Amino acid sequence: MSIISSRAKLLGTVFSLALAFSAPVVHAETPPNVLVVAQSIDDAVSFDPAEGFELTTVQSFNNLYQRLVQSNRDDGTKIEAALAASWEAGSDGKSLTFALADAKFASGNPVRPEDVIFSLTRAVKLNKSPAFILNELGWKADNVDAAITKVDDKHVRLTWTADVGSGFALSILTAPIASIVDEQTVSPQAKDNDFGNGWLKTNSAGSGAYTIATYTPHEALVLQANASSSDKPTLESVIIRNVPDVGARRLLVEQGDADIARGLSADQIEALKDKSGIKVLSVPSARQDYILLNSKANPTLGKPAFWEAARYLVDYDGITKNLLRGHSSVHQAFLPNGFPGALSDTPFKLDVEKAKKILADGGIKTPFKIEFIVFNDQPFLSIAQSLQSTFAQAGITLDIQPGVASDIYARGRAGKFEMTLRYWIPDYFDAHSNASAFAINKDNSANTVAKQAGWVIPELTDETLAAVKEQDAAKRAALYQDLQKKIQASSPFVFMLQGNDQVVISDKVKNYAQGLNADQVYYDKVAK
């Protein structure tokens, strides 16, 4: 079957399913060779692995691309071969030489050292949101060309200047931004020196189990099987439908019009647990929900007294027990449970009177209003309403402004907000993945969350860089615990929750796999 006819067939399937979604209620079945997923995809900004940094896009990358190495599906702390058949660490402690496996991209082009060089250098030079991950190796636009070189037709050598070992470098290379793209397909699509970024926003050029057949923003992402991939998928296609309304998602999976539904509310999950033909998967997650304050938005939001008071205006227990009911647990540090060095202390609880005193002692007069931008999706809206209620008790009005997730992300990254509710998911299985986001911002030169908060922290930056260099595991864990305690006590971040994903799935679906980290969503072995 040609690519054109295959895409036409898939588009026909999408159209038919769209009609089914809007038709009167009847029991239906999805096509036997198609997996239909109902969720919100409004957060998607770009499917270029050098740029995509949202839940929808990150969840797609393991299905579209391969990296030199990857995290084990069952134990993410273990690193295994992917496009690299093997690797060898240099005696200098700052280099790795990879022998490439025989692999092909969806185009049929072989994976070459040139593709590795192109992929990693373009990601650094584009300097999009996830670029700070590769920057951890000391790679910058002016030195990355010399850092990644071809040895011969089957070997590529990576070197770095950062004072980190090969084990940490391998962890970095498991991140989605390290995905290898097909240079011969992408380069001709380049415009205005964008390295093909404009084209890859809505297309793919990888060697993963699937390739993007079509993507229509805010409507659907359609993946089709990549016949050239070494990860041969079982199903012909995956259709991820944008269904913003959580009630509609429940109805679709209940009727059989969708095979998987994500992001359902606690009430809907409870109602479906005993439903015939449906099962609920509870998947531990490294995802953390937190409040992000823009310390530069106004003088009040930049005061440590306000940061401290905010920690006592969150109904942690009420949100987890009454609102989310199994979807999350209270967690108040930047490292999630499951990561070495994670701090499990939860020193804060809802205490309005204490918050009022902290505000008064800090010279902060109430009442006042804060613009609160939030994803127009659950559970974010429900959490925001809980926060609105408790903050109001201290004389603080949270003006909730729901918006499409992609727009909320854009405003956050541009610093055009006062307060927002965000989630963070590690990019690779190492404590530095989170520490680098929340505890590094020496001079606003790196795209970190601390920068988005307008929080310049040279001393904490130095401490974080010292922690990543430490080779003794116990000492390293202790350094990260100290960092967590400092940020837990005073920072423009209020960490609240650690997630537990509830995925509703048809009992006809077999072999669906999802791991602790967000990018660990796998469709290749799914059968029906």
Secondary structure, DSSP 8 states (H G I E B T S, - for coil): --HHHHHHHHHHHHHHHHHHHHS-S------TTEEEEEE--TT-----TTT--SHHHHHHHHHH---SEEE-SS-TTSEEESSEEEEEE-TTSSEEEEEE-S-B-TTS-B--HHHHHHHHHHHHHHT-TTHHHHHTTT--TTTHHHHEEEEETTEEEEE--SS--HHHHHHHTTSGGG----HHHHGGG--TT-TTHHHHTT-----SSEEEEEEETTTEEEEEE-TT-SS--SSSEEEEEE---HHHHHHHHHHTS-SEE-S--HHHHHHHTT-TTEEEEEEEEEEEEEEEE-TTTSTGGG-HHHHHHHHTS--HHIIIIIIITTSEEE--SSS-TTSTT----------HHHHHHHHHHTT--S-EEEEEEEESSTTHHHHHHHHHHHHHTTTEEEEEEEE-HHHHHHHHHTT--SEEEEEE--SSSSTHHHHHHHS--SSS-S--HHHHTT---HHHHHHHHHHHH---HHHHHHHHHHHHHHHHHSSSEEEEEEEEEEEEEETT-B--EE-SSTT-EE-TT-B-
